[in-house]
Amino acid sequence: MNQSSQIGDRITEKSAPPDERTVRDWIGTEAFEHWAALQSWIEASYPGVFAPDWLYGGKKRGWSLRYKKTKAFCTLLPAYRQFSVLVVLGRAEREKFEERRYFWSPQLVKLYDEARAYPDGKWLTVAISSEDDRREVMDLVSMKRPPLLCS
């Protein structure tokens, strides 16, 4: 990896998708715990639904791990010493978000309010730096698609 990596830099080596060790080394041990916990939760809550797919978004966006069936569920974004999750909220999910507006953290509401609305929905990139952040993202994606199994 590049010695002059800055916080937030993405994994941009395009020869092959990053393996688990590369992701852990890049995002850091603490962020990787959230990464692994979220992946485990998705696998346990949606057995056999998603086949995670590594996508390369070019030099600027680098690698991301997308969970999708017919519609996008969420995309995990590994960055240098950071971990974020991209969630796209379509019309139905935006209505559900608004119904539960005061349930969400002030940071998520601010992110939602400031997100530009595109024809396919609002794109929220949620930073995960605590268990509370991770649980909130789990609630957010559960709103998009209810878990098949309780976890």
C-alpha positions in Angstrom: 0.0 0.0 0.0 1.0 3.6 -0.6 3.0 5.1 2.4 1.3 8.5 2.0 -2.3 7.2 2.4 -4.7 9.7 3.8 -7.7 8.9 6.0 -10.6 8.2 3.8 -8.5 7.1 0.8 -10.1 4.1 -1.0 -8.5 0.8 -2.1 -7.6 1.6 -5.7 -5.3 -1.3 -6.7 -7.5 -2.6 -9.5 -5.7 -5.9 -10.4 -8.0 -7.9 -8.0 -10.6 -7.3 -5.4 -9.2 -6.9 -1.9 -9.2 -10.0 0.3 -10.3 -9.9 4.0 -6.7 -9.3 5.2 -6.2 -6.3 2.9 -9.5 -4.8 4.0 -8.6 -5.3 7.7 -5.2 -3.8 7.2 -6.6 -0.8 5.3 -9.6 0.2 7.4 -8.0 -0.8 10.8 -8.8 -3.3 13.4 -11.7 -1.4 15.1 -13.4 -0.6 11.8 -12.9 -4.1 10.6 -14.8 -5.5 13.7 -17.8 -3.4 12.5 -17.2 -4.6 8.9 -17.2 -8.2 9.9 -20.1 -7.9 12.3 -22.3 -6.2 9.6 -21.4 -8.9 7.1 -22.2 -11.7 9.6 -25.6 -10.0 10.4 -26.5 -9.8 6.7 -25.6 -13.4 6.2 -27.6 -14.5 9.3 -30.6 -12.3 8.7 -30.9 -12.9 4.9 -29.6 -16.5 4.4 -29.0 -17.2 0.7 -30.4 -13.9 -0.5 -27.3 -12.0 -1.3 -24.1 -12.9 -3.0 -21.8 -10.0 -2.2 -20.1 -8.5 -5.3 -16.9 -6.5 -5.3 -17.2 -3.5 -7.7 -14.3 -1.4 -8.9 -15.3 2.3 -9.3 -12.1 3.7 -10.7 -9.2 5.4 -9.2 -11.3 7.9 -7.2 -13.9 5.5 -5.8 -11.8 2.3 -5.6 -13.3 -1.0 -4.4 -16.7 -1.4 -2.7 -18.6 -4.5 -1.7 -22.2 -4.5 -2.9 -25.1 -6.5 -1.6 -27.9 -6.7 -4.1 -30.7 -9.1 -5.1 -32.9 -7.4 -7.7 -32.6 -4.0 -6.0 -29.5 -2.6 -4.2 -29.5 -3.5 -0.5 -26.4 -1.7 0.7 -22.8 -1.2 -0.3 -19.8 -1.5 2.1 -17.2 1.1 1.5 -13.7 0.4 2.9 -11.5 3.5 3.2 -8.2 4.1 4.9 -8.9 3.9 8.6 -12.6 4.3 7.9 -15.7 2.2 7.1 -18.9 3.5 5.6 -22.1 2.0 4.2 -24.0 3.3 1.2 -27.8 2.9 1.5 -30.1 4.2 -1.2 -33.6 5.0 0.0 -36.3 5.0 -2.7 -39.7 6.6 -2.4 -41.2 3.9 -0.1 -38.1 3.8 2.2 -38.1 7.6 2.4 -41.7 7.6 3.5 -40.8 5.0 6.2 -37.8 7.1 7.2 -40.0 10.1 7.7 -42.6 8.1 9.7 -39.7 7.2 12.1 -37.9 10.5 11.8 -37.5 11.0 15.6 -36.3 7.4 16.1 -33.1 8.0 14.2 -30.0 9.7 15.5 -29.7 13.5 14.9 -26.6 12.7 12.8 -28.5 10.4 10.5 -31.4 12.8 10.2 -29.0 15.6 9.2 -27.3 13.3 6.6 -30.7 12.4 5.3 -32.0 16.0 5.1 -28.8 17.1 3.4 -28.7 14.3 0.8 -29.8 15.2 -2.7 -32.8 13.4 -4.0 -32.1 11.6 -7.3 -34.8 9.8 -9.4 -33.8 6.5 -7.8 -33.8 7.9 -4.2 -31.5 9.5 -1.7 -28.0 8.1 -1.4 -26.8 8.1 2.2 -23.2 7.3 3.0 -23.2 6.5 6.7 -19.9 6.3 8.6 -19.6 3.4 11.0 -17.4 4.1 13.9 -19.5 2.6 16.8 -21.9 -0.2 17.6 -24.7 2.4 17.7 -23.8 3.5 14.1 -23.8 -0.1 13.0 -27.1 -0.9 14.6 -28.7 2.2 13.0 -27.5 1.0 9.6 -29.0 -2.4 10.3 -32.3 -0.7 11.2 -32.1 1.4 8.0 -31.5 -1.6 5.7 -34.1 -3.7 7.6 -36.6 -1.0 6.7 -35.7 -1.6 3.0 -36.0 -5.3 3.3 -37.2 -7.0 6.5 -34.8 -9.7 7.8 -35.9 -13.3 7.0 -34.6 -14.5 10.4 -34.6 -12.6 13.7 -31.0 -12.1 15.0 
